[in-house]
Amino acid sequence: MTDEMTETIPSETQLPLTERLEAILLIIDEPLGLVALAAAVGAPVPAVRQAIETLVDDYDGNGSGPRRGFELREVGGGWRLYVREDHDGLVAEFVGGQAPARLSQAALETLAVIAYKQPVTRSQVASIRAVNVDSVVRTLLARGLITELFADSETGAINYGTTDALLQNLGINSLDELPPISPLLDDGADGFDEGTIR
């Protein structure tokens, strides 16, 4: 890349703060607090707070544009983008109408951890599997096999659990019908507590 080209590309901190925040908000799976957002975009907390308010107003149609189909919502002390409740039916119909595809091995393993350990956070699942599970959790959410149960009051971490759709796909009436996990593990004793699932 030539020096002339380098000079025309703005550094990340030169880009508008609202754009930088949107970039981060689009990829996060759990709400982020103002301090974490400020660190992520390299801006002071008061400026981030004001930019968040601007984005909320913009998405709600309080600015010059129309209301968006998504909203920026504060949940458990953090901020995250959500589909507006008005569109839940549309989104559910779209996701349900997608041609079913087989789950990857990573998705099956993640689903098993969530089924046996629920309620469980994404970071707990990642710790047990010893891999990043962000995209797999998004896939399972989109398929309607897991759901967000609640946000931890202290950390804001989302706790996940399985849905009735999983029970229907497995052909069982309740999670009590899942086989005991201990006999399936190497030592048959510790369950998931020691992170033995990989």
N, C-alpha and C positions, 0 to 999 in steps of 0.2 A: 504494500500500500504506500503510495507516495505521500510526501509531507503535505501537499495541497489537499489530498483526499482526507487525511487525518484531521486537518484543520476544519473541514466542513462538517464532520461528525461531532455533535455535541457530546460532552461527557455526561454521564448519568445524572450528576448533580445539577447540570444545566437544564435538564428537561423539567417541565412543569411538575410541581409536587403532586398534583392530583393524578397525573399520568403515571408517575412512579408508584403511587399508592394503588391505583387500579391494577397495575401489573402484578403487584404482590397479592392483592385481594383475589385476583382471578385464580391463583394457584394454591392458595391455602385450603386445608381441609378442616381446620379448627379455628375458631375465633382468635384473633390476636389483639392484645391490649395496645393502648396508645404508645407505651414505651417500646414495645417490641416492634411496632410499625415504624416508629421514629428511627430506631436502630437500623431497620431493614432498608429504609429509604435515605438515611443519612441526613435527617432534618430534625430540628428541635421539636419537642413534644407540643408546645403551644401552636406551632405552625401546622403540625399534623392534625391536631384537634380541629383547627379552623378548616383545613382542607377536607377532613371527614364530613364536617357540617355542610360544606359546599357540595360534596358528592351526594349526600343524603338528599339535600334540597333538589339537586339536579335530577336524580333518579326518581324522586317523588313528583316531578313536573312543576316544582315551585320556581324554576328558573325560566329561561326562555323557551325550552323544549318541552316535548310531551312526557308524560309519566312513562317509565320503563317497565318492562315485564319482570324485572328483578329489583331488589331493594338491598340497601346496605343497612344491616341491622346489628344492634349491640346485644350480644348474648353472653351471659356469664362473665361480664367484665371485658369482653373482647369484641372485635368487629369482624363481620364476614358477609359476603354476598349470598343472598337467598332468592329463589324464585318467589314471586309474590303469591300469596295464598290464593288469590283469584284464579291463578293458572294451574293450581295443583291437579285438577281433573284433566286438563289438556296434557300436562307433562306425564301424568300416570298413564293416560291412554297411549301417548307416543311411545313411552318406554315399554309398555306392555305389548304394543303392536310390533315391536322390533322382532325380527326373526331370531328365535332362540339360538344361541350358539353355545357350544360346550365351554365350560369353565376351564381355565388353565390350571395346571398343577398348583401354581402359587395361589390362585384364587381359592381352590379347594382347601388348601392347607390353612389359609387365612380364615375361611369360613368355618372350618373345624375349630380353630382356636376360639373364635367369637362364639360359636354355638356352645362350647363346653365351659367357657370362662365368663360369659356375659353376666352383668354388664362389664365391659372392658373398653379401655381407651385404645386409640390407634397406637400410641407409644408402647403400651403394654403388649399389644399384639406384635409390634415390631421387635420388642425385646425377646419375646418367646421365639419368634421365627428367625431372629438375628439378621433380618433384611428390612429394607424400606418397604412399607406396605401402602403408601399413599395412593398409588394408582389402582391397586387391587381393591382397596376399600371403596374408592370412587366407583369402580366397576360393580361391586356387590351392592352398593347403594342404588346405582342406576338400574340394576336388575331387580331391585325390590326384595332382595334376599336378606338384607340387614337394614336397620334403621337407626337413627339417632334417638337414644332414649332420654338423655338429659346431659346437661353440662355440669361438670364438677364445680361446686360453689367457690372453691378456693383457687383452683388452677384454670378453670374455664375449659378444661379438656372435655371433649365430647365422649360420652360413653355409648357404645354400640351394643345392639342385641339383634337377634334374628327376628324374622317376620313370619306371619302365617303362610306367606308364599313359599318359604323354605319348607315348612311342614308339608304343604301340599306337594311340592316337588319330590320330597323324600317319601311321601305316602304314609306319614305318621300323624297322630293326633296331638302329640305333645313331645317336648324335648326329653321327657322321662323315658321315652321309647328309644332314645339313642343308645347304642351299645356302651357299656362301661369302657372308659378309655384306658384304664390301668393295664389290662391284659395286652393291649396293642403296643405298649411301650417296651423298650429294651429290658428295663428292670422290673416293670409291672407294678411299681409301687408309688412313684412320685407324682403321677399325673402331669399337669403342665407346670407345677410349682417351680421346678428347677430349670425350666426352659429347655426341656429335652426334645421338643418338637422342632425340627429344622425343615 
